[in-house]
């Protein structure tokens, strides 16, 4: 009996997570931004700025590699 309860709970959580991912994917396909918290703390702002910095570095490296390959 315990195994059925545990299995049922695990399956329910799995289905709920899959439905959440599906809903977020649909929102992004429709052009709506995914839900984010209204208040962004300092840690999130620092993360976003670092992420933007790393993305710019990746673009620069890709451009540098393209220039190197074409030379």
C-alpha positions in Angstrom: 0.0 0.0 0.0 2.9 2.4 0.8 4.4 1.7 -2.5 1.2 2.7 -4.3 1.0 5.9 -2.4 4.6 6.9 -3.0 4.3 5.9 -6.7 1.1 7.9 -7.0 2.7 11.0 -5.5 5.8 10.7 -7.6 3.7 10.4 -10.8 1.6 13.3 -9.8 4.6 15.5 -9.2 6.1 14.4 -12.6 2.9 15.3 -14.4 2.6 18.6 -12.7 6.2 19.5 -13.6 5.7 18.5 -17.2 2.5 20.6 -17.4 4.4 23.6 -16.0 7.2 23.2 -18.5 4.7 22.9 -21.3 2.8 26.0 -20.2 6.1 28.0 -20.1 7.0 26.8 -23.5 3.7 27.8 -24.9 4.0 31.3 -23.4 7.5 31.7 -25.0 6.2 30.5 -28.4 3.4 33.0 -28.3 5.9 35.8 -27.6 4.9 36.4 -24.0 7.8 36.5 -21.5 7.9 33.8 -18.9 6.7 34.7 -15.5 9.3 36.4 -13.4 9.2 37.8 -9.9 8.2 41.4 -9.7 11.0 42.2 -7.3 14.5 41.3 -8.3 17.0 41.2 -5.5 20.6 42.3 -5.7 21.8 38.7 -6.3 19.5 38.3 -9.3 20.7 41.7 -10.7 24.3 40.6 -10.3 23.6 37.3 -12.0 21.9 39.1 -14.9 24.8 41.5 -15.4 27.3 38.6 -15.3 25.2 36.6 -17.7 25.1 39.6 -20.1 28.9 40.0 -19.8 29.4 36.3 -20.6 27.1 36.4 -23.5 29.0 39.4 -24.9 32.3 37.5 -24.4 30.9 34.5 -26.3 29.8 36.7 -29.2 33.3 38.3 -29.2 35.0 34.9 -29.2 32.7 33.6 -32.0 33.5 36.7 -34.1 37.3 36.3 -33.4 37.1 32.6 -34.4 35.3 33.5 -37.6 37.9 36.1 -38.4 40.7 33.6 -37.6 39.1 30.9 -39.8 38.7 33.3 -42.7 42.3 34.5 -42.6 
